[in-house]
Amino acid sequence: YEVVKEQVGDDMRALRERSPVNLADQVDVPVLLGHGTNDRRVRVRHSQKMHRALEKSGKKVTYLEFEGGDHYLSNGEHRLRFFREMDAFLNASLQ
């Protein structure tokens, strides 16, 4: 927790103001989100909230959730699925 405070600060008002989830309406590019349900670094609920915020703002978003997955895509099946989805996402988005 102390490391995070050093990196991003602890002014909760300022953090809320610049949080991507609160700025979803300003996103102007397609977004690919992928998250493992057993991520111990970042809770999956953060990606779920971002996904909902982007959808609510009418943004183009692809959300992948990996059941039992961790922060590092350690599971080979998850990693392969993510890379395939990322390839399709980039092919569609960069044309």
C-alpha positions as CSV (number, residue, x, y, z in Angstrom):
1,Y,0.0,0.0,0.0
2,E,2.8,2.4,0.8
3,V,4.4,1.8,-2.6
4,V,1.1,2.7,-4.3
5,K,0.8,5.8,-2.3
6,E,4.3,6.9,-3.3
7,Q,3.5,6.2,-7.0
8,V,0.0,7.7,-7.3
9,G,-0.5,9.8,-4.2
10,D,-3.1,9.6,-1.5
11,D,-5.3,12.6,-2.3
12,M,-8.6,10.6,-2.8
13,R,-10.4,13.6,-4.4
14,A,-7.6,14.0,-7.0
15,L,-7.4,10.3,-7.6
16,R,-11.1,10.1,-8.3
17,E,-10.9,13.1,-10.6
18,R,-8.2,11.4,-12.8
19,S,-9.4,7.8,-12.5
20,P,-10.1,6.3,-15.9
21,V,-13.4,4.9,-14.8
22,N,-14.6,8.4,-14.2
23,L,-13.3,9.6,-17.5
24,A,-14.8,6.9,-19.7
25,D,-16.8,9.4,-21.7
26,Q,-13.6,11.0,-22.9
27,V,-12.2,7.8,-24.4
28,D,-12.0,8.0,-28.2
29,V,-10.4,4.8,-29.2
30,P,-11.5,1.1,-29.0
31,V,-10.5,-0.5,-25.7
32,L,-9.5,-4.1,-25.0
33,L,-9.7,-5.2,-21.3
34,G,-8.6,-8.5,-20.1
35,H,-8.6,-9.6,-16.4
36,G,-8.1,-12.8,-14.4
37,T,-10.7,-13.5,-11.7
38,N,-7.9,-14.5,-9.3
39,D,-5.7,-11.5,-9.9
40,R,-4.0,-10.6,-6.6
41,R,-2.4,-7.4,-7.8
42,V,-5.5,-5.7,-9.2
43,R,-9.1,-6.7,-8.2
44,V,-11.2,-7.9,-11.2
45,R,-13.9,-5.5,-10.1
46,H,-11.8,-2.6,-11.4
47,S,-11.9,-4.0,-14.9
48,Q,-15.6,-4.9,-14.6
49,K,-16.4,-1.3,-13.5
50,M,-14.3,0.2,-16.4
51,H,-16.1,-2.1,-18.8
52,R,-19.5,-1.0,-17.6
53,A,-18.5,2.7,-17.6
54,L,-17.2,2.4,-21.2
55,E,-20.4,0.6,-22.3
56,K,-22.6,3.2,-20.6
57,S,-20.7,5.9,-22.5
58,G,-21.3,4.1,-25.8
59,K,-17.7,3.3,-26.3
60,K,-16.3,0.4,-28.3
61,V,-15.0,-2.0,-25.7
62,T,-14.0,-5.7,-25.7
63,Y,-13.9,-7.3,-22.2
64,L,-12.3,-10.7,-21.5
65,E,-12.5,-12.3,-18.1
66,F,-10.3,-15.3,-17.4
67,E,-11.9,-17.6,-14.8
68,G,-9.2,-18.5,-12.2
69,G,-6.6,-16.4,-14.1
70,D,-3.9,-14.3,-12.4
71,H,-2.3,-10.9,-13.2
72,Y,0.4,-12.4,-15.4
73,L,-1.6,-14.7,-17.8
74,S,0.3,-17.6,-16.3
75,N,-2.3,-20.1,-17.6
76,G,-1.3,-21.1,-21.1
77,E,-4.9,-21.4,-22.3
78,H,-5.7,-17.9,-21.0
79,R,-2.6,-16.5,-22.6
80,L,-3.3,-18.0,-26.0
81,R,-6.9,-16.8,-25.9
82,F,-5.8,-13.3,-24.9
83,F,-3.2,-13.1,-27.7
84,R,-5.8,-14.4,-30.3
85,E,-8.4,-11.9,-29.1
86,M,-5.7,-9.1,-29.1
87,D,-4.7,-10.0,-32.7
88,A,-8.4,-9.8,-33.8
89,F,-8.9,-6.6,-31.8
90,L,-5.9,-4.9,-33.3
91,N,-6.7,-6.1,-36.8
92,A,-10.2,-4.6,-36.5
93,S,-9.2,-1.4,-34.7
94,L,-6.1,-0.4,-36.8
95,Q,-7.7,-0.5,-40.2
